[in-house]
Every structure is written in C-alpha cells, then in structure tokens.
Amino acid sequence: GRVSPGICFRLVSCEKFDSLDKFTTPEILRVPLNEICLTIMVSYKESPLQYLSEALDPPKQEAIVASLTVLEDMGALKIVNEDDENFGEVSLFQVGSYNYTVTGLGKLLSRIPLDVKLAKMLILAKVFGCLEPMLTIAASFGEKSPFRFKLNEAESRTIDFRWGDSDLLPIHKCYILWRSCDEISKRKAFAKKHNLDHRVLISIDKARKDLIRSLDAFNIDQDMTPIPVAASLEKYFKDNSTVEMLSAVLFAAFGNVARVDILPSKSNRGKFDSSAPPVPRHTASPDKDVQYLCKDGEVSLFPGSVNHGRGKGILSMERPNDNRTQWITYLEKLKTSRIFLRDSTFIPPAAIALFGNRVNIYHAERRIVVDDW
C-alpha cells in the first residue's frame, strides 16, 4: 500500500500491464502550449523556444512553433520584418527565422485566467455588446454538460433548449431559464422537471461570478446588456440577429472553420461540382449526403453535437433551398476512429469575410479565399 506493505490487485492482464508506460506522459508534452508561450513572452521577456528548452521534459520545436502560429492567427503575436519601421522599437523574440512581438491584444489575453481563445471571446463579446451569453459559455468549460439528455433529441421535450444550430449557445439558454426562477427551490424544481443537472448549473453560476471579478480586477468594464425578463425571453431567443452576432463572435475567437456541403445526387456524384443538382433536402441523409471539409481534409461532427443528425444545420428546411453550402466553426478537433469537430456552431458567411484569417478578395472571380483555402 501507500503507507505499509500490502498486496496490489490490478484488474488487467499481465500482458496489458507490461505494455503500459511506466510513467504518465508529462502534461507539457500533451497539451497545446498557447498560454505558456504567451506568458513566457509577456512576463519573462524570453523566447519560448529557448526558455522551454531548459524544462525537464522539453517539448518539441514543432509544438512550440504550432502554438506561436495559433497566437499569431489570433492577433496575440505579430511577425516583424527587419525592414519594418518599428523593428528596433519593440521587444522581439526570435523563433527560427521569424521575429515575433506581443501585440496589445496578446498582453491583455495573458492577464485573463482562461484559455486564450476563451479570453479573446470575452474581449470580443465586450466590444460587440454581447458579454452576458459569452460569460456563460466561458464559465461552462471545465464543467460537465448541464443536459442529462442529447440536445438533438430535444424535440419531444417541454422546452427545446436548442438555440442557433450551436452546441454552445444552448448552455446560455438553459442557464438563463434556470436563473429566471427567483428562488433556489424553484430552480431545483426546474432542473428536475427538465432533466438538467442542478449542481452543474450552480457551478456555472459560481464560475461566471469568478470571471466577472477577474474582469473587474483587470479594469474591463462589463457594461452587460440586461437579461430579458421572463415575458420577453421567447422573443429574445427567436431573434436571428442575436444568433448571428453570437455565432460570429465565436468564429472570431476560435478562428476555426469547416465547409458543409450537400453532395450532388448519386447520378452526378464524383468530383464536387457546384452546378450539379444536390440531393433534395427532405431525402438527404446526414451521413451519406452531407460532407464536412476542413483545410486538411474531411471531418465529421461529434455524435453528441446538436448539429449531428437529420434536420440540423444545412439540412434544416428553414435554410434557403438554393444554398447548398454552409459554414461551421468549432473549438477543437478530436481524433479517434475519425476526426471529429467538437463544440460546433453554424456561422453566417459574412462572419468569415469579416473575421477570417488571411482573407484575400479576388474581385474579378467574385471569390474570397480565407486561410489559403
């Protein structure tokens, strides 16, 4: 045992046990280094490559460069060339053949105790006047889902918690409806009636208050839009302009985009051709007739996603019938048997043009290329 001699029973075979690593892989080798790199550059004024090379288990250079690329795409870092006017006036950190400097946004992100993408989400939400729902979404990370059922099976329930073809926005809808109950006993009864996890909602509420205190400490004025009263909640959740704004802010923060196409009918299938007639929406199968594409290849939606399954996202009959292509943003990819997108949200095309990375406009071809694809 831990404090005295004893017998250890391992509920696996000897062959399986002998094949396991003796020690867990250090976290620094398993997780993205975005926050670490940014903190090193802001607080210690050193190159992350040089600083992390002295770690007990130094990460690979490729992992550091990948994190710096993410931070650059987010606007937290900027590459400065020798011929730039302010080359000698800013603190530079050399990594490979590039000289990086921390932007004003990067310095602010390093002060917020959150993942850098979530921190940017809150800053953008403040700018666009939608901080209230984004605080709920940020507070929900690290917690279990408040839903004890699959959201894509919510049609038969008393309250449809889905909102905006998104995995994240329903959390705020659920939280607001729960918090609109003015007594603790009523909130508990609401959670029980609608099969919600009352403890998770309490944890989200506490995390929201902690985030608000953190923003206060950094002199970030909340100036939040008041939560609608119960009588106007239904109108609030049906406002398409609100959904489009929130989904655009999510894309601007995450920076990830995937293309969603209804494929041509079987007689025209093969290489994708925009002129080939698509499979009719009412007969389309989400697994066979819908394709999700990222820059590096085909992906799938996470099975638990609200957008996974027939009648969601691009297959929704409420979407324009002549628009066979949609766009989706997501927080991260997860690779198991396939590559899955987690925490997905459908976004309007205008959001990509406004907030996409490396946007190139080809007027003659009437085409916009984002992130080189």
C-alpha positions in Angstrom: 0.0 0.0 0.0 1.0 3.7 0.2 2.0 3.6 3.9 2.8 0.0 4.6 3.5 -3.3 2.8 0.5 -4.9 1.2 -0.9 -6.7 -1.9 -1.8 -4.8 -5.1 -4.6 -6.2 -7.3 -4.5 -4.8 -10.9 -7.7 -5.6 -12.8 -5.9 -6.0 -16.1 -3.9 -8.9 -17.6 -0.1 -9.1 -17.1 0.4 -8.7 -20.8 -1.6 -5.5 -20.8 0.1 -4.1 -17.7 3.6 -4.8 -19.1 2.7 -2.9 -22.2 1.8 0.3 -20.3 4.2 3.2 -19.9 5.9 3.3 -16.5 5.1 7.0 -16.1 2.4 9.3 -17.5 3.5 11.5 -20.3 4.2 15.0 -18.9 1.4 17.5 -19.5 3.9 19.8 -21.3 4.2 17.2 -24.0 0.5 16.5 -24.3 -1.3 19.8 -24.4 -1.2 22.9 -26.6 1.4 25.5 -25.4 -0.5 28.6 -26.3 -0.9 30.1 -22.8 2.6 29.0 -21.7 4.3 30.6 -24.8 2.3 33.8 -24.3 3.1 34.0 -20.6 6.8 33.5 -21.2 6.9 36.3 -23.8 4.9 38.7 -21.7 6.2 38.0 -18.2 9.7 36.7 -18.6 10.6 38.6 -21.9 12.3 35.5 -23.3 11.9 33.3 -26.5 9.6 30.3 -25.7 11.9 28.1 -27.7 14.9 29.0 -25.5 13.0 29.1 -22.2 11.3 25.7 -22.7 14.5 24.0 -23.8 15.6 24.1 -20.2 12.5 22.2 -19.0 12.9 18.7 -17.5 11.0 17.4 -20.5 11.4 20.0 -23.2 8.6 20.0 -25.8 9.4 19.6 -29.5 10.2 22.7 -31.5 7.3 21.8 -33.8 4.8 22.1 -30.9 6.1 25.5 -29.9 6.0 26.8 -33.5 2.4 25.4 -33.9 1.4 27.4 -30.7 3.0 30.5 -31.9 1.2 30.2 -35.3 -2.1 29.9 -33.4 -1.3 33.0 -31.3 -0.3 34.9 -34.5 -3.6 33.9 -36.2 -5.5 35.2 -33.1 -3.7 38.5 -33.3 -1.8 38.0 -30.0 1.5 38.0 -31.8 2.8 39.7 -34.8 5.8 38.9 -37.1 8.1 41.8 -37.5 10.4 42.0 -40.5 13.8 43.8 -40.5 12.6 46.4 -43.0 9.6 47.4 -40.8 9.7 51.0 -39.4 9.4 49.9 -35.7 11.8 46.9 -36.0 14.2 48.3 -33.3 11.5 49.8 -31.1 9.6 46.7 -29.9 10.7 43.6 -27.9 11.4 40.8 -30.3 11.5 37.1 -29.8 13.3 35.1 -32.4 12.0 31.6 -33.2 13.6 30.0 -36.2 13.7 32.6 -39.0 10.8 34.7 -37.6 10.9 37.6 -35.1 7.7 37.8 -33.0 6.4 40.7 -30.9 3.5 40.6 -28.5 0.5 42.8 -29.5 -1.7 44.8 -27.2 -4.3 42.1 -27.5 -1.7 39.5 -26.6 -0.8 41.4 -23.4 -4.5 41.6 -22.4 -5.1 37.9 -23.1 -2.1 36.9 -20.9 -3.8 38.6 -17.9 -7.1 36.8 -18.2 -7.0 33.3 -16.4 -8.6 31.4 -19.3 -7.6 29.6 -22.4 -6.5 32.3 -24.9 -9.4 31.5 -27.3 -12.0 31.9 -24.5 -10.3 35.0 -23.2 -10.4 36.5 -26.8 -14.1 35.5 -26.9 -14.8 37.6 -23.8 -12.9 40.6 -25.2 -14.7 40.5 -28.5 -18.0 40.0 -26.7 -17.3 43.2 -24.7 -16.6 45.1 -27.9 -19.8 43.9 -29.6 -22.0 44.2 -26.6 -22.8 40.5 -26.0 -20.7 39.7 -22.9 -23.6 38.2 -21.0 -24.0 34.9 -23.0 -20.3 34.6 -23.6 -19.6 34.7 -19.9 -21.9 31.7 -19.5 -20.1 29.8 -22.3 -16.7 30.5 -20.9 -17.8 29.5 -17.4 -19.2 26.2 -18.7 -15.8 25.0 -19.9 -14.3 22.6 -17.4 -17.7 21.6 -16.2 -19.9 18.7 -17.3 -22.8 19.4 -19.6 -25.9 20.7 -17.7 -28.0 18.5 -20.0 -28.7 14.9 -19.0 -30.0 14.1 -22.5 -28.9 14.6 -26.1 -29.8 18.0 -27.4 -30.5 16.6 -30.8 -33.3 14.6 -29.2 -34.9 17.7 -27.6 -37.9 18.0 -29.9 -40.1 15.9 -27.7 -39.4 17.8 -24.5 -41.4 20.6 -22.9 -38.7 23.1 -23.6 -36.5 22.9 -26.6 -33.1 24.2 -25.4 -31.6 24.3 -28.8 -30.6 27.7 -30.0 -28.9 28.8 -33.2 -27.6 25.5 -34.6 -24.9 25.6 -31.9 -23.5 23.3 -29.2 -22.6 26.3 -27.0 -25.5 28.7 -27.2 -28.0 26.3 -25.7 -25.9 26.3 -22.5 -26.7 30.0 -22.1 -30.4 29.5 -22.9 -30.6 26.7 -20.3 -28.8 28.9 -17.7 -31.0 31.9 -18.3 -34.2 29.9 -18.0 -32.9 28.3 -14.8 -31.7 31.6 -13.3 -35.0 33.3 -14.2 -36.5 31.2 -11.3 -36.3 33.7 -8.4 -35.9 31.1 -5.6 -33.4 28.3 -5.1 -36.2 25.7 -4.6 -37.8 26.8 -7.9 -34.5 26.5 -9.7 -34.0 23.0 -8.3 -37.6 22.0 -9.3 -37.0 23.5 -12.8 -33.8 21.4 -13.2 -35.6 18.2 -12.0 -38.6 18.8 -14.3 -36.4 19.3 -17.4 -33.8 16.7 -16.6 -31.0 19.2 -16.0 -28.0 18.9 -13.7 -28.7 21.4 -10.9 -25.2 21.1 -9.4 -23.6 21.8 -12.8 -25.7 24.9 -13.2 -24.7 26.1 -9.7 -21.0 25.6 -10.7 -21.5 27.6 -13.9 -23.1 30.4 -11.9 -20.2 30.5 -9.5 -17.6 30.4 -12.3 -19.4 33.3 -14.0 -19.1 35.4 -10.8 -15.4 34.5 -10.6 -14.9 35.6 -14.2 -16.7 38.9 -13.5 -14.4 39.5 -10.6 -11.4 38.8 -12.8 -12.6 41.3 -15.4 -13.2 43.8 -12.7 -9.6 43.3 -11.5 -8.3 44.0 -15.0 -10.4 47.2 -15.3 -12.5 45.6 -18.0 -15.9 47.3 -17.6 -18.7 44.7 -18.1 -21.4 47.1 -19.2 -23.6 44.0 -19.9 -26.9 44.0 -21.7 -29.6 43.2 -19.1 -31.0 39.7 -19.2 -34.5 39.8 -20.7 -37.4 39.4 -18.3 -39.3 36.2 -18.4 -42.0 37.6 -20.5 -39.6 38.6 -23.4 -37.3 35.5 -23.2 -39.1 33.8 -26.1 -38.7 36.8 -28.3 -35.0 37.1 -27.3 -34.2 33.5 -28.3 -36.0 33.8 -31.6 -34.1 36.9 -32.7 -31.9 35.8 -35.6 -29.7 38.9 -35.5 -28.7 38.0 -31.9 -27.8 34.4 -33.0 -25.8 35.7 -36.0 -23.9 38.1 -33.8 -23.1 35.5 -31.2 -22.0 32.9 -33.8 -19.8 35.5 -35.5 -18.1 36.3 -32.2 -17.5 32.6 -31.6 -15.9 32.2 -35.0 -13.7 35.4 -34.5 -12.5 33.9 -31.2 -11.9 30.3 -32.3 -10.7 31.1 -35.8 -11.6 27.5 -37.0 -13.9 27.0 -40.0 -15.2 24.0 -41.9 -17.3 23.8 -45.0 -20.5 21.9 -45.1 -21.9 20.7 -48.5 -25.0 18.8 -49.6 -23.4 16.5 -52.1 -24.6 16.1 -55.7 -27.2 13.4 -56.3 -25.8 9.9 -56.9 -26.1 10.3 -60.7 -23.9 13.4 -60.6 -21.6 12.3 -57.7 -17.8 12.2 -58.1 -15.8 15.3 -58.1 -17.8 18.1 -56.4 -19.4 20.4 -59.0 -21.3 23.4 -57.9 -23.5 23.1 -61.0 -24.6 19.5 -60.3 -28.0 19.3 -58.6 -27.8 18.4 -54.9 -29.7 15.7 -53.1 -33.1 17.1 -52.1 -33.1 18.3 -48.5 -36.1 16.2 -47.4 -34.5 13.0 -48.6 -30.8 13.8 -47.7 -29.0 11.6 -45.2 -26.6 13.4 -42.9 -24.1 10.5 -43.0 -24.2 9.9 -46.8 -25.2 13.1 -48.5 -23.6 15.8 -46.4 -19.8 16.4 -46.4 -17.8 18.3 -43.8 -14.4 19.6 -45.0 -11.6 21.4 -43.2 -8.4 22.8 -44.7 -6.6 19.5 -44.2 -9.3 17.1 -45.3 -12.7 15.6 -44.5 -14.0 15.6 -40.9 -17.2 14.6 -39.0 -19.4 16.2 -36.4 -19.1 14.8 -32.9 -22.0 12.3 -32.4 -23.2 14.3 -29.3 -23.4 17.5 -31.3 -26.8 19.3 -31.6 -25.9 19.6 -35.3 -25.3 15.9 -35.8 -28.3 14.2 -37.4 -31.1 14.9 -39.8 -32.9 18.2 -39.7 -30.0 20.2 -38.1 -27.7 22.7 -39.7 -27.6 22.5 -43.5 -30.4 20.0 -43.7 -32.8 22.3 -41.9 -35.8 23.1 -44.1 -35.7 26.7 -42.7 -32.5 27.4 -44.6 -32.6 28.8 -48.2 -33.3 25.9 -50.6 -30.8 27.4 -53.2 -27.9 27.5 -50.7 -26.2 24.1 -50.7 -23.1 25.2 -48.8 -22.9 26.3 -45.2 -20.1 27.1 -42.8 -19.4 25.9 -39.3 -16.9 27.0 -36.6 -15.6 24.7 -33.9 -13.4 24.9 -30.8 -11.2 21.8 -31.4 -10.7 18.6 -33.3 -10.7 15.2 -31.7 -9.2 12.1 -33.4 -10.5 8.7 -32.6 -11.8 6.4 -35.3 -12.2 9.6 -37.4 -11.5 13.2 -36.9 -14.4 14.9 -35.1 -15.3 18.5 -34.6 -16.3 19.5 -31.0 -18.4 22.4 -29.9 -19.6 23.4 -33.3 -21.7 26.4 -34.4 -23.1 27.2 -37.8 -22.0 30.7 -38.9 -23.1 33.3 -41.5 -20.8 33.7 -44.5 -20.3 37.4 -43.6 -18.6 36.4 -40.4 -15.9 34.6 -42.4 -15.3 37.7 -44.6 -15.1 40.0 -41.6 -13.2 37.9 -39.1 -11.3 35.2 -41.1 -7.6 34.8 -41.0 -5.6 35.9 -44.1 -8.6 37.0 -46.2 -7.9 37.5 -49.9 -10.6 39.0 -52.2 -10.5 38.3 -55.9 -12.9 40.8 -57.4 -12.7 39.5 -61.0 -13.6 36.0 -59.9 -16.1 37.2 -57.3 -14.4 34.9 -54.8 -13.0 35.2 -51.3 -10.2 32.9 -50.1 -9.8 32.6 -46.3 -6.7 31.0 -44.7 -5.4 30.0 -48.1 -8.2 27.5 -49.0 
